[in-house]
Amino acid sequence: MKNSFKKSMVLLFIAMMGFTMINCPGKKSDDTALFLGLAALLNQPEYTVVMTGTLKTSGGLPIKDGKVTIADSSGILSSGQSALSDFTTCQTNSYVAAAGAGALDGEFVISFRLTSLTGTLTMSAVEAVGADNTTACSTVTNLASTAFTNSLGDGTLGVNIDLSNRTNVNAFPITAAGYSVTVKSVNVFVKGEYPIVSPTVGENVCDGRRLLGGPAIKTGSITGSETWSGGILLQGTVFVESGATITVTPGTAIFGQRGSSLFFKQGSKLVSNGTAADPICWSSAASLGSRFPGDWGGIVVIGTSGASRASNTEGTTPQGYGGAIGSDVENLNMSYNIVEFAGNEVAPGDELNNLSIYASKSVLSHVQVHRGLDDGVEAWGGSGTWSNLLATGGLDDDFDLDEAFTGTMTNLIGHKYPSSCGGSFSTDPHGFEMDGTDATSGAGSSCASGSLNRCTNPTITNVTLIGAGIAGGQGMRLREGFAGTINRAIVFGFADAAAVSTTTSGTYPAVSGTISNLAYENGKTTAITPTGSTTITVTPITSDGSTSNCGFGDSKPDYRTISSLSGTYVGGASTEWYRDWAVFRAR
């Protein structure tokens, strides 16, 4: 084995913080020290902790405009982690009393990696300037991250983990002055413990089992066209500038370090076409078994195909988009792609998605978005030709369309995982969330008000949306300016009383969309009267596989509709178009 290859292997492991691959043994040489260093790196213990807590005042009131940060004080955080934080959740719009708080008021979720089972971390808390316990949630979620500067005090987070009891909240005692924290749940995952059974082709690609050699590292700005293959490592926010096209070859695995994201500016293009035998994967650079929603930012694509308003993208470095259609050219083409563990939060209520598509002309076929912190796929304006899309294990909406998106969407599947698989769900984790113009853009009451179309008008055919009973979740939330058509849809397992809801604010365009051939859960309501409907009392898919085991078991989901619903209510899978190339393990 060549020395240069050995060195590239070591660099890969160092860069990807424990990402593992299988390699062949080679002849001994004078570079034995390299392998000893590699072995030491792989054998270094690491424990990932996912903690959910509630931030409260010293008097016990939930703080819904807060931010919690932990930092190292005894050298037990793994390298690459200086300060880790999360904004608290706002659920109750009015004054929050201790006894009347919603389950999610003041909630935060922090994931951190440790090199020791015992030690001490520092914990600090701040709240926003200009907001308090009486502030409406719509105001809190629109606060800039720079507003969170009012210190509540400092404290300590003790660590005393017993691996025989990995969900023991008492293993993390918190002492604080000026605020209090109730630890609601914890789960500890050990590096190297990755109990996957019978991995799919896609899981092997996403887990790096097909890679040879070190990754090509991408950082900063890319100004010229490139072809990506093998392994790619994203560091920080990577911009693809106007005029550049990134072409990704089948079987390529792209990994994002924590806080990284990939932005395609106006005038650039992404062409990422895999195959069922060689899918393309966009994943987290965290070690196997320690990957979680929000590890990295995801893919952001910005086109010139217009939207119902001119605005800025989400993210720490927002880019302009929207307004009138400029040059309506295709800037996104993906097939047999998996995008997973994305959506890191950059401000309260401001998370990137697995796949964010702004004012773009897009073609998506056989694309999976998996285990995202925010939405699976969200599109603002533009147009799309989408088919065979699978959203699994996400913590917010599966599919979200905004600001006059148009196009066709065929064969869509959304499947929530149980909360025991890790991560904190949003306050409203829907299957669909779709609207035209929001209440800040000055639109009139008709779709054609002003110089731009104001309504989102997709043609959606064959849909299966499966919830996990998470509070606040609806099958379809259709808001002002939705004028599309939905045909042959199945909605089941969402906690809210509404399978389909509609809302319209102020004088903005009312919901005018239609639904045909809807199968929905018995006892639920639908705000749009469908043309043809039936109610269901049992899970409408053939099998959810090993979802109760968070996708690690031998059984994989079979989303084909049960025989009693086949035909008119076919849902998103008349065939197993996702078989083998998709992924299902939760971390």
FENMOBEL-V417640 format. One record per backbone hydrogen bond with DSSP energy under -0.5 kcal/mol. CO is the residue of the C=O (numbers start at 1). NH is the residue of the N-H. If there is no record, write none. Layout:
CO_NH ; CO_NH
//
This chain:
2_6 ; 3_7 ; 4_8 ; 5_9 ; 6_10 ; 7_11 ; 8_12 ; 9_13 ; 10_14 ; 11_15 ; 12_16 ; 13_18 ; 14_17 ; 29_32 ; 30_33 ; 31_34 ; 31_35 ; 32_36 ; 33_37 ; 34_38 ; 35_39 ; 36_40 ; 37_41 ; 38_42 ; 39_43 ; 40_44 ; 41_44 ; 46_191 ; 47_49 ; 47_114 ; 48_189 ; 49_51 ; 49_112 ; 50_187 ; 51_110 ; 52_184 ; 52_185 ; 53_108 ; 54_182 ; 55_63 ; 56_180 ; 57_60 ; 61_57 ; 62_64 ; 63_66 ; 65_128 ; 66_88 ; 67_126 ; 68_86 ; 69_124 ; 70_84 ; 71_122 ; 76_115 ; 76_116 ; 78_81 ; 80_82 ; 82_72 ; 84_70 ; 86_68 ; 89_91 ; 89_106 ; 91_93 ; 95_97 ; 97_101 ; 102_105 ; 104_107 ; 106_55 ; 107_89 ; 108_53 ; 110_51 ; 112_49 ; 113_78 ; 114_47 ; 117_161 ; 119_159 ; 120_73 ; 120_74 ; 121_157 ; 122_71 ; 123_155 ; 124_69 ; 125_152 ; 125_153 ; 126_67 ; 127_149 ; 127_150 ; 128_131 ; 132_135 ; 133_96 ; 136_139 ; 136_140 ; 137_141 ; 139_142 ; 140_143 ; 144_147 ; 145_148 ; 147_129 ; 147_149 ; 149_151 ; 150_127 ; 153_125 ; 154_177 ; 155_123 ; 156_158 ; 156_175 ; 157_121 ; 159_119 ; 161_163 ; 162_165 ; 165_168 ; 166_188 ; 167_169 ; 168_171 ; 169_172 ; 171_160 ; 173_158 ; 175_156 ; 180_56 ; 181_183 ; 182_54 ; 182_184 ; 185_52 ; 187_50 ; 189_48 ; 190_193 ; 192_194 ; 194_196 ; 200_204 ; 201_205 ; 202_206 ; 203_207 ; 204_209 ; 204_210 ; 205_208 ; 208_211 ; 215_217 ; 216_233 ; 218_235 ; 220_239 ; 221_223 ; 222_241 ; 226_247 ; 228_249 ; 230_253 ; 231_216 ; 232_255 ; 233_218 ; 234_257 ; 236_238 ; 236_261 ; 237_239 ; 238_263 ; 239_222 ; 239_241 ; 240_265 ; 241_244 ; 244_269 ; 245_226 ; 245_247 ; 246_248 ; 246_271 ; 247_228 ; 248_273 ; 249_252 ; 252_281 ; 253_232 ; 254_283 ; 255_234 ; 255_257 ; 256_285 ; 257_260 ; 260_297 ; 261_238 ; 262_264 ; 262_300 ; 263_240 ; 263_265 ; 264_302 ; 265_268 ; 267_243 ; 269_246 ; 270_272 ; 270_333 ; 271_248 ; 272_274 ; 272_335 ; 278_251 ; 278_275 ; 280_338 ; 281_254 ; 281_283 ; 282_340 ; 283_256 ; 287_290 ; 288_192 ; 292_295 ; 295_259 ; 296_343 ; 296_344 ; 298_262 ; 299_356 ; 300_264 ; 301_358 ; 304_326 ; 306_382 ; 309_311 ; 309_323 ; 311_321 ; 315_318 ; 319_313 ; 321_311 ; 323_307 ; 326_328 ; 327_329 ; 329_361 ; 331_270 ; 332_363 ; 333_272 ; 334_365 ; 335_274 ; 336_280 ; 337_368 ; 338_282 ; 339_370 ; 341_295 ; 341_296 ; 342_294 ; 342_373 ; 344_352 ; 347_350 ; 349_351 ; 350_346 ; 350_347 ; 354_299 ; 355_357 ; 355_378 ; 356_301 ; 356_358 ; 357_359 ; 357_380 ; 358_303 ; 359_305 ; 360_362 ; 360_383 ; 361_331 ; 361_332 ; 362_385 ; 363_334 ; 364_387 ; 365_336 ; 366_336 ; 366_337 ; 367_390 ; 368_339 ; 369_392 ; 370_341 ; 372_395 ; 374_396 ; 375_354 ; 376_355 ; 377_400 ; 378_357 ; 379_381 ; 379_402 ; 380_359 ; 382_406 ; 383_362 ; 384_386 ; 384_408 ; 385_364 ; 386_410 ; 387_366 ; 388_367 ; 389_413 ; 390_369 ; 390_392 ; 391_415 ; 392_371 ; 395_426 ; 397_376 ; 398_377 ; 399_433 ; 400_379 ; 401_435 ; 402_381 ; 403_308 ; 405_457 ; 406_384 ; 407_459 ; 408_386 ; 409_461 ; 410_388 ; 411_389 ; 412_464 ; 413_391 ; 414_466 ; 415_393 ; 418_421 ; 419_422 ; 423_425 ; 426_429 ; 428_430 ; 430_398 ; 431_398 ; 431_399 ; 432_477 ; 433_401 ; 434_479 ; 436_403 ; 438_441 ; 444_509 ; 445_510 ; 446_449 ; 447_454 ; 449_452 ; 455_457 ; 456_483 ; 457_407 ; 458_460 ; 458_485 ; 459_409 ; 460_487 ; 461_411 ; 462_412 ; 463_490 ; 464_414 ; 465_467 ; 465_492 ; 466_416 ; 470_473 ; 470_495 ; 473_496 ; 474_431 ; 475_432 ; 476_478 ; 476_501 ; 477_434 ; 477_479 ; 478_503 ; 479_482 ; 480_436 ; 481_456 ; 481_483 ; 482_512 ; 482_513 ; 484_514 ; 485_460 ; 486_516 ; 487_462 ; 488_463 ; 489_519 ; 490_465 ; 491_521 ; 492_467 ; 493_469 ; 497_499 ; 497_525 ; 498_475 ; 499_476 ; 500_527 ; 501_478 ; 505_508 ; 509_481 ; 514_486 ; 515_531 ; 516_488 ; 517_489 ; 518_520 ; 518_534 ; 519_491 ; 520_536 ; 521_524 ; 525_499 ; 525_500 ; 527_529 ; 528_530 ; 530_532 ; 531_517 ; 532_518 ; 534_520 ; 536_522 ; 540_562 ; 543_558 ; 544_547 ; 546_549 ; 546_551 ; 547_550 ; 549_552 ; 550_586 ; 552_197 ; 555_546 ; 557_559 ; 558_542 ; 558_543 ; 560_542 ; 562_565 ; 562_566 ; 563_566 ; 565_569 ; 566_568 ; 567_570 ; 568_570 ; 570_561 ; 570_573 ; 573_561 ; 575_577 ; 576_579 ; 578_582 ; 579_581 ; 580_201 ; 580_202 ; 587_289 ; 587_291
//
